[in-house]
Amino acid sequence: LVVPKAFNKPTMVLDEPRAGAAGFSVQPGTTLKVIGHKRGWHRVETMGSDKDRGWISTPTDASLRPQLNVPRIDRSYVEFQPVDGPIYTGPVKVEDINQGWLGDCFLIGALAALAHNAPGKIRDCIRRGDKPGTYVVTLNRVAENGRDYGERRIEINNVFPTKDGQLLYAQGGKGRNERYEIDEFEDGDRPLWPAILEKAFATMLGGYDKLDQGGIEETVFRGVTGMHVEDIDIGRPGSSQNERAISDLDLALKMGLPVTASSKGRKVLPNIYDNHVYVAVGVTEDKIVLRNPHDPRKTLSLTHKDFCRAFDGLVVGCVETE
């Protein structure tokens, strides 16, 4: 639960689930984790390292809203705030999105690849909900074993994890100078679709903390588009398999398909994160052009040899099947 900053007085957390019991007060903006329920009451605890526990009556309106779990490291400072702003500020583009403080490069990388080569798929899956401050996101739930559970409509609200007046995760950036102020979204300077889709996937997969544990791009490509994907093993540098992989990458990008590239689990090049998902955006005679989800506004180029040394797999989305 989050106690809205709009409240003009503290909220009481009681020692027992009954009116008139003793307890302690929490200030507006305080985040409380729900750890149990009993006869119309929530059992809650504070999010800091020194936890206080108590009971708060179940709200009858949206003034206190249940929120998704965040990684443990963020719980002492995260604030959940409503952010009002446009879903889109123009055509969907790869520069709209960037990865924040969450380890969900599989998600942000795949969404950035869709924004680059299949932006219409992103527009097709989000609409405003019937209630103010809500969105409906249509996704296909696909398990990591490939099982497709079919289409699911997920309704979320416009309350997002924040810190110091900035979005913490998607659209948050990794350093303070790279992060965007909430005012930029509410003033219509930046779109909310990345934060909306991240929250929808967090809802479907079990929380922001689940996204932080990593995943596979197939979940995202198939989730947003309903279409199949193709996994390509890059192979050893100089091998015939490696040459086919580069040729397949070139063909996929020429066909306008979204493509991600996964780096190896060990550090190979100083300018490439290990165990990270990048967006593949171009192939030339001697270079592979990539974008990093932490700042897709910039591109970086690697020789074919360096690319094949540092990366071990590609995932191609929006693949047509017979």
Helices and strands as residue ranges (DSSP letters): E 11-14, E 23-26, E 32-38, E 41-46, E 53-57, G 72-74, E 79-82, G 94-96, H 105-117, H 119-125, E 126-128, E 134-142, E 148-157, E 159-163, E 166-167, G 176-178, H 182-186, H 193-205, H 208-212, H 217-225, E 228-233, H 240-254, E 259-263, E 277-283, E 287-291, E 300-303, H 304-310, E 311-319
